[in-house]
Amino acid sequence: MTEARYKIVFDGQIMPDMALDTVKDNLARLFKSDRQRIEALFSGPPQAIKRDLPEDQADKYLGALQRAGARVRKEPDLSARLTLVELEEVSEAAALAASGDMVCPKCGSQQAKAIECSACGIVIEKYLARQALLAESGELPPPAAPVEAVAPAVTPYAPPRAEVGETLPEFAELKVFSINGRIGRLRYLAWSLVLIFAFLGLAGIAALVSNLSQILGSLLIIVLSLGVVVASVMIATQRLHDIGWTGWLLLINLIPVAGSVFALLMLVVPGSDGVNRYGPPPPANSLSVKVISGVLIAILLLSLLLMFAFGGFAMLALYWAGLGS
């Protein structure tokens, strides 16, 4: 029984949470094609990007293209069953067309156009006629004409024929000092804590410098403060990207009360599953990230407990003071 063959069909639609320009750039990189040919895929009727694929290869293309952001689908390639001779690759077909050669429908040998096959000796027209009679009687599938290699027309509206040379990375590359990429909740906490301790250490050095020169110490404090603000914005932007939100939402932190609520949301809202418009998901949290974020969570909880405890003692002291009066 002939193995089922499949094709990958694309009708110009993109995956949810993906930007159109990002998808086009991803496809241009995957197919190693120019942007003009990729643009043509997003207009007009559905197009078969890849044909005559076994199921495992079709699944590979399907996964790679979906990760790139293209909403493609796998369909049975019925046209792949209409020939007795396996189709040649595009480069081979172009070479045959240039030489004026043909392929024998019986033995598959390549030769110059002729009435008889120089390899198996059949008269090609008689062989095809006999195959047609057998097909009509139900003994054979419909015969195929001898495959005459014809080079495909080069047009910017044809789908790219390059193999998928690379797939998108499964996880995003981590860059602390960048507004691109994504980080999860625990990594956001860990990086923030490291940033705080780094600032405290450098601020201590600046304080020592201030004892020698007040002006130089003040300049160091200003530079450190600006550096911490910039690094904090970069880290927070990556956290928002993981949720699927734009980094411009950080401006909400400047609004009283609303900024505090928004900062809390950044700590509790989970990130998007899989690829979103800002790229692949971040890698799994390392042991150091879990430990550092756990320390920060413990510090926050302890601070809340101490705050409530001191508040309770203060209320109790006021109560007894009122009784004494």
C-alpha positions in Angstrom: 0.0 0.0 0.0 1.3 3.4 -1.0 2.4 5.6 2.0 0.1 8.6 2.5 1.6 11.9 1.5 0.8 15.3 2.9 1.1 19.0 2.0 1.4 22.1 4.2 -1.2 24.7 3.4 -1.1 28.4 4.4 -3.9 30.9 3.8 -2.2 34.0 5.2 -3.4 33.7 8.8 -1.1 34.1 11.8 -1.1 32.5 15.3 -2.7 34.4 18.2 -0.5 36.9 20.1 1.9 37.2 17.2 2.7 40.4 15.3 2.4 40.3 11.5 5.9 41.7 10.9 7.4 39.3 13.3 5.8 36.3 11.5 7.0 37.6 8.1 10.6 38.0 9.4 10.5 34.5 11.0 9.3 32.9 7.7 11.9 34.8 5.7 14.6 33.4 8.0 13.2 29.9 8.0 13.0 29.6 4.3 16.1 31.8 3.6 13.9 33.8 1.2 13.5 37.4 0.4 10.7 39.5 2.0 8.9 40.1 -1.4 8.2 36.4 -1.8 7.1 36.1 1.8 4.7 39.0 1.4 3.0 37.2 -1.5 2.1 34.3 0.9 -0.2 36.7 2.9 -2.4 37.7 -0.1 -4.5 35.7 -2.4 -5.9 32.1 -2.1 -4.5 29.4 0.2 -1.1 28.1 -1.0 0.7 24.8 -0.5 4.0 25.8 1.0 5.3 22.2 0.9 4.0 19.1 -1.0 4.5 15.4 -1.2 5.7 14.9 2.4 5.6 11.8 4.5 3.7 12.2 7.7 6.7 12.6 10.0 8.2 15.4 7.8 4.9 17.1 7.5 4.6 17.2 11.3 8.1 18.7 11.5 7.2 21.5 9.0 3.8 22.0 10.8 5.5 22.5 14.2 8.3 24.7 12.9 5.9 27.0 10.9 3.5 27.3 13.8 6.3 28.2 16.2 7.3 30.9 13.6 3.7 32.3 13.9 2.1 31.0 10.7 -1.3 29.3 11.1 -0.7 26.4 8.7 -2.5 23.1 8.4 -1.6 19.6 7.2 -3.7 18.1 4.4 -3.5 14.9 2.4 -1.7 15.6 -0.9 -3.9 13.7 -3.3 -2.0 14.9 -6.3 1.1 13.0 -5.1 -0.7 9.7 -5.9 -1.5 10.5 -9.5 1.9 9.5 -10.9 3.7 6.2 -11.1 7.1 8.0 -11.3 8.4 9.8 -8.2 8.7 13.5 -8.8 12.3 14.8 -9.1 13.6 17.8 -7.1 13.3 21.2 -8.6 17.1 21.4 -9.3 17.1 18.1 -11.2 13.9 19.1 -13.1 15.6 22.3 -14.2 18.6 20.4 -15.4 16.5 17.9 -17.4 14.5 20.7 -19.0 17.7 22.4 -20.1 18.9 19.2 -21.8 15.5 18.2 -23.3 15.4 14.8 -21.6 12.6 12.6 -20.4 12.0 9.8 -17.9 10.8 6.4 -18.9 7.3 5.6 -17.3 8.3 2.0 -16.8 11.9 1.8 -15.6 12.4 5.4 -14.7 15.6 5.8 -16.6 16.6 9.2 -17.9 17.2 9.6 -21.6 16.8 11.9 -24.5 13.2 12.2 -26.0 12.6 9.1 -28.2 9.9 6.7 -29.2 11.5 3.8 -27.5 13.3 3.5 -24.1 17.0 2.9 -24.6 17.1 1.0 -21.2 14.1 -1.4 -21.2 13.2 -1.2 -24.9 9.5 -0.5 -24.6 7.6 1.6 -27.1 6.4 4.3 -24.8 3.1 5.2 -26.5 2.1 1.5 -26.7 3.1 0.9 -23.1 1.0 3.9 -21.9 -2.0 2.6 -24.1 -1.8 -0.8 -22.5 -1.6 0.7 -19.0 -4.7 2.8 -19.8 -6.6 -0.4 -20.8 -5.5 -2.1 -17.6 -6.6 0.9 -15.6 -10.1 0.9 -17.2 -10.5 -2.7 -16.2 -9.6 -1.8 -12.6 -6.3 -3.7 -12.6 -4.1 -0.6 -12.4 -4.4 3.0 -11.4 -4.5 5.5 -14.3 -1.2 5.7 -16.2 1.0 8.6 -16.0 2.5 10.3 -19.0 6.3 10.3 -19.2 7.7 12.8 -16.9 9.1 15.6 -18.9 11.2 17.9 -16.8 10.0 21.4 -17.0 11.6 24.1 -14.9 9.1 26.0 -12.7 8.4 29.6 -13.6 10.2 32.0 -11.4 7.6 34.4 -9.9 7.4 36.4 -6.8 4.0 35.0 -6.1 5.2 31.4 -5.9 5.7 30.0 -2.4 9.3 29.6 -1.2 10.8 26.2 -1.9 13.7 26.2 0.5 13.8 23.6 3.2 13.2 24.7 6.8 16.9 25.3 7.6 16.3 26.1 11.3 13.5 26.3 13.8 12.8 29.0 16.2 14.4 28.5 19.6 12.3 26.7 22.1 13.2 29.2 24.8 14.1 32.8 24.8 17.7 33.9 25.4 18.1 35.6 28.8 19.5 39.1 28.7 19.4 41.1 31.9 20.2 44.5 30.4 17.7 44.5 27.6 14.0 45.5 26.9 13.6 42.5 24.6 12.8 39.0 25.8 10.6 37.5 28.5 11.2 36.5 32.2 8.8 34.8 34.6 7.7 35.8 38.1 10.4 34.1 40.1 13.2 35.3 37.8 11.7 38.8 38.1 11.9 38.6 41.9 15.4 37.1 41.8 16.9 39.7 39.4 15.2 42.5 41.4 16.8 41.3 44.7 20.2 41.0 43.1 19.8 44.5 41.7 18.9 45.9 45.2 21.9 44.3 46.9 24.2 45.4 44.1 22.9 49.0 44.5 23.4 48.8 48.3 27.0 47.6 47.9 27.9 50.3 45.4 26.1 53.0 47.4 28.3 52.0 50.4 31.4 52.5 48.2 30.0 55.9 47.1 29.5 56.9 50.8 33.1 56.1 51.5 34.1 58.2 48.5 32.0 61.1 49.9 34.2 61.2 52.9 37.1 62.1 50.6 35.2 64.3 48.2 31.6 65.4 48.6 31.2 66.3 44.9 32.6 63.0 43.6 30.5 61.0 46.1 27.3 62.9 45.1 28.0 62.2 41.4 28.5 58.5 42.1 25.2 58.4 43.9 23.4 60.1 41.0 25.0 57.8 38.4 24.1 54.7 40.5 20.5 55.9 41.0 20.1 56.4 37.2 21.6 53.0 36.5 19.3 51.2 39.0 16.2 53.0 37.4 17.2 51.9 33.9 18.0 48.3 34.9 14.7 48.1 36.8 12.8 49.3 33.7 14.5 46.7 31.6 13.7 43.9 34.0 10.1 45.0 34.5 9.6 45.3 30.7 10.7 41.7 30.2 8.2 40.7 32.9 5.4 42.5 31.1 6.4 40.9 27.8 6.1 37.5 29.5 2.4 38.3 30.3 1.9 39.6 26.8 1.7 43.3 27.8 3.6 46.2 26.4 6.4 47.8 28.5 4.7 51.2 28.3 2.3 50.0 31.0 5.1 50.7 33.5 4.0 54.3 33.4 1.0 53.2 35.5 3.5 52.9 38.4 3.7 56.8 38.4 0.0 56.9 39.4 -0.6 56.8 43.2 -2.5 53.7 44.5 -2.9 52.4 40.9 0.8 52.0 40.7 1.0 49.9 43.8 -1.8 47.6 42.5 -0.1 47.3 39.2 3.2 46.4 40.8 1.4 43.6 42.7 -0.2 42.3 39.4 3.3 42.0 37.9 4.2 39.6 40.7 1.1 37.4 40.5 -0.1 37.3 36.9 1.4 34.2 35.1 3.2 34.5 31.8 1.7 33.4 28.4 2.0 29.7 27.4 4.2 29.2 24.5 5.3 31.8 22.0 3.6 35.3 22.1 4.3 38.4 20.1 7.4 39.2 22.2 9.1 35.8 21.5 9.5 32.3 22.9 8.9 31.6 26.6 11.8 32.0 29.1 13.7 28.9 30.1 12.9 27.0 33.3 14.0 28.6 36.6 17.4 27.5 37.8 18.1 26.5 41.4 19.7 29.9 42.1 16.7 31.8 40.8 14.4 29.7 43.1 16.6 30.2 46.1 17.0 34.0 45.6 13.3 34.6 44.9 12.4 32.5 47.9 14.6 34.7 50.1 12.9 37.8 48.8 9.5 36.3 49.4 10.5 35.3 52.9 11.8 38.9 53.6 8.5 40.4 52.3 6.4 38.1 54.4 8.5 38.7 57.5 8.2 42.5 57.0 4.4 42.2 56.8 4.3 40.1 60.0 6.6 42.6 61.8 4.4 45.5 60.6 1.3 43.8 61.9 2.9 42.8 65.1 4.2 46.3 65.9 0.8 47.7 64.9 -0.8 45.4 67.3 1.6 46.3 70.1 0.9 50.0 69.4 -2.8 49.5 69.5 -2.5 47.5 72.8 -0.3 50.2 74.3 -2.8 52.9 73.4 -5.6 50.8 74.9 -3.8 50.4 78.2 -2.8 54.0 78.3 -6.5 54.9 77.9 -7.4 52.6 80.8 -4.8 54.2 83.0 -6.1 57.7 82.4 
